[in-house]
Amino acid sequence: MEQLIIRNYEVQDLEACRTLWRQLTEWHREIYQDQTIGGDHPEAYFDQHLSAVGPDHIWVAVLEGRVVGIAGLVIRGEEAEVEPIIVAQGFRGKGFGRSMLAKVVAEAQMEGARLLTVKPVARNTPTIRFLHKNGFTNIGHVELFMDFSKRPWKPGCQLFGCEFRT
């Protein structure tokens, strides 16, 4: 059995990365029960992301010649952000996400980042638990908003004694 390889993004990875981006969008659509998230072509957001951060800050996880994950790093001076981190359906829970995250963390440190952030959506509890387990234990920003779209929200979490919906 071939080992997982994490390497820099290459041009031939484009379609696989677009597919992974679409899977992430479909997961967000599912957990938020909103098919409009990401628009008609969510994979185009990968193209925008690639253009913004450059291929040197995107890595793919390859298993038996197949791209099964993608991770990226956005550098903003002394601060950096993990964006995205995606593991293909059917390959989750095997340590691939942990390996990709370790690569991004190491790269952020080599780039001299003072802080490394990640911004999972609030309803994505499996990812939040994964990130917490892998060292993201500090809360730096909380984004609160009102939703006028009538989207269904679930009772979700408590923070500083306040109840919030996710």
Backbone torsions as a table, in degrees:
resi	resn	phi	psi	omega
1	MET	NA	133.6	-178.4
2	GLU	-75.1	146.3	178.1
3	GLN	-84.0	157.7	174.8
4	LEU	-68.8	133.7	176.4
5	ILE	-116.5	130.7	173.7
6	ILE	-110.6	121.9	-176.7
7	ARG	-139.8	167.6	176.1
8	ASN	-63.1	149.7	174.6
9	TYR	-58.3	140.9	174.4
10	GLU	-128.3	157.0	-175.6
11	VAL	-52.2	-37.7	-178.1
12	GLN	-70.0	-6.7	179.1
13	ASP	-86.8	-5.1	-171.2
14	LEU	-53.1	-53.7	-176.2
15	GLU	-65.2	-39.3	178.3
16	ALA	-63.5	-40.7	180.0
17	CYS	-69.3	-37.6	174.9
18	ARG	-61.8	-41.8	179.4
19	THR	-62.6	-42.7	178.4
20	LEU	-64.0	-41.2	178.5
21	TRP	-61.4	-41.0	177.4
22	ARG	-63.4	-41.0	178.2
23	GLN	-60.3	-42.0	177.8
24	LEU	-62.0	-44.1	178.9
25	THR	-62.6	-42.7	179.0
26	GLU	-63.4	-35.8	175.6
27	TRP	-63.8	-44.5	177.8
28	HIS	-62.9	-40.0	176.8
29	ARG	-60.1	-42.2	-179.1
30	GLU	-66.4	-50.2	-175.3
31	ILE	-70.6	-24.2	177.4
32	TYR	-101.0	0.4	-179.7
33	GLN	49.2	49.7	-177.1
34	ASP	-144.4	102.9	-177.0
35	GLN	-74.9	-4.4	179.6
36	THR	-86.3	-13.1	-179.3
37	ILE	-58.1	129.9	177.3
38	GLY	83.4	-6.0	178.5
39	GLY	71.2	-166.9	-176.1
40	ASP	-74.2	-24.9	-176.6
41	HIS	-134.0	71.0	-176.5
42	PRO	-63.1	-23.1	179.9
43	GLU	-64.1	-21.7	177.9
44	ALA	-64.6	-24.5	177.6
45	TYR	-66.7	-28.0	174.4
46	PHE	-63.9	-43.4	179.5
47	ASP	-58.3	-43.0	178.6
48	GLN	-63.7	-42.3	-179.8
49	HIS	-64.3	-45.6	178.7
50	LEU	-57.9	-43.7	179.8
51	SER	-64.6	-37.7	-176.9
52	ALA	-73.9	-42.9	-174.0
53	VAL	-98.7	-22.7	-178.7
54	GLY	84.7	153.7	-176.5
55	PRO	-66.2	-19.8	180.0
56	ASP	-71.9	-12.5	-179.7
57	HIS	-116.1	25.0	175.4
58	ILE	-131.1	133.6	179.0
59	TRP	-124.5	149.1	176.1
60	VAL	-119.1	148.5	173.9
61	ALA	-100.5	125.3	-175.7
62	VAL	-120.2	130.0	177.7
63	LEU	-129.7	122.1	179.9
64	GLU	50.8	42.7	176.8
65	GLY	80.6	-0.3	-177.3
66	ARG	-110.4	133.8	174.5
67	VAL	-73.9	118.1	-177.9
68	VAL	-116.1	0.8	179.5
69	GLY	-165.1	160.6	177.6
70	ILE	-144.5	143.1	176.2
71	ALA	-143.0	145.9	-179.6
72	GLY	-135.8	163.7	-179.2
73	LEU	-135.3	123.9	176.4
74	VAL	-103.9	122.0	-179.2
75	ILE	-101.7	127.9	175.3
76	ARG	-132.1	83.7	-178.1
77	GLY	66.4	-123.1	179.5
78	GLU	-88.3	3.6	177.9
79	GLU	-114.8	147.7	179.8
80	ALA	-137.6	158.0	-179.6
81	GLU	-135.2	135.5	171.7
82	VAL	-76.6	117.4	179.3
83	GLU	-163.2	113.0	-5.6
84	PRO	-94.4	-177.0	162.2
85	ILE	-139.4	115.7	-173.8
86	ILE	-136.6	132.3	172.1
87	VAL	-118.0	133.2	-178.4
88	ALA	-59.8	146.0	174.5
89	GLN	-57.0	142.5	-178.7
90	GLY	90.6	-12.0	179.7
91	PHE	-120.1	4.2	-179.2
92	ARG	-77.7	153.9	178.1
93	GLY	80.0	12.3	-178.4
94	LYS	-111.5	6.0	179.0
95	GLY	91.4	1.1	-178.6
96	PHE	-68.0	-42.1	178.2
97	GLY	-61.7	-42.1	178.5
98	ARG	-61.4	-41.8	179.0
99	SER	-65.2	-43.0	178.9
100	MET	-66.3	-41.4	179.2
101	LEU	-62.8	-40.4	178.3
102	ALA	-60.9	-38.6	177.8
103	LYS	-63.2	-46.0	-179.1
104	VAL	-65.5	-41.8	177.8
105	VAL	-59.8	-47.2	179.7
106	ALA	-61.4	-42.1	179.2
107	GLU	-64.5	-41.4	178.7
108	ALA	-61.7	-41.7	178.3
109	GLN	-65.1	-41.7	178.9
110	MET	-65.0	-31.1	179.1
111	GLU	-77.7	-6.9	178.6
112	GLY	85.8	19.8	179.5
113	ALA	-63.6	139.2	176.7
114	ARG	-88.9	-33.5	178.4
115	LEU	-133.8	144.3	173.8
116	LEU	-124.1	121.8	-179.0
117	THR	-113.0	165.1	171.8
118	VAL	-149.6	144.1	-172.7
119	LYS	-126.9	72.6	176.9
120	PRO	-70.8	151.4	175.3
121	VAL	-66.7	148.5	-171.7
122	ALA	-60.9	-31.5	-177.3
123	ARG	-83.1	-6.0	-177.5
124	ASN	-86.8	66.9	-175.2
125	THR	-61.7	-36.1	177.5
126	PRO	-60.9	-40.2	179.7
127	THR	-69.5	-40.2	178.2
128	ILE	-61.3	-42.6	178.1
129	ARG	-64.4	-41.9	177.8
130	PHE	-60.0	-47.6	-178.4
131	LEU	-65.1	-41.0	178.4
132	HIS	-61.5	-45.4	179.9
133	LYS	-61.6	-26.7	-177.0
134	ASN	-103.2	26.3	168.5
135	GLY	104.3	-9.2	178.5
136	PHE	-85.2	84.5	-174.0
137	THR	-114.0	2.5	179.0
138	ASN	-107.1	140.6	175.2
139	ILE	-106.5	118.7	-178.1
140	GLY	-102.8	-35.5	-178.5
141	HIS	-139.5	146.2	173.1
142	VAL	-126.3	129.4	179.4
143	GLU	-105.7	120.1	178.0
144	LEU	-114.0	145.6	178.2
145	PHE	-154.8	164.7	172.5
146	MET	-103.0	140.1	-180.0
147	ASP	-113.6	115.5	-179.5
148	PHE	-93.1	3.5	-173.8
149	SER	-86.2	-5.8	-177.7
150	LYS	71.2	20.0	176.2
151	ARG	-62.4	142.4	177.7
152	PRO	-72.9	131.3	178.4
153	TRP	-117.4	149.8	-178.1
154	LYS	-110.0	146.8	170.3
155	PRO	-58.7	131.7	-169.9
156	GLY	-130.0	-54.8	-172.7
157	CYS	-152.7	167.0	177.9
158	GLN	-123.0	136.0	179.5
159	LEU	-140.8	121.8	-179.6
160	PHE	54.5	38.0	177.3
161	GLY	80.9	4.1	179.2
162	CYS	-106.3	138.4	177.9
163	GLU	-89.5	135.3	177.9
164	PHE	-128.2	156.0	174.6
165	ARG	-103.3	147.9	179.3
166	THR	-119.5	NA	NA
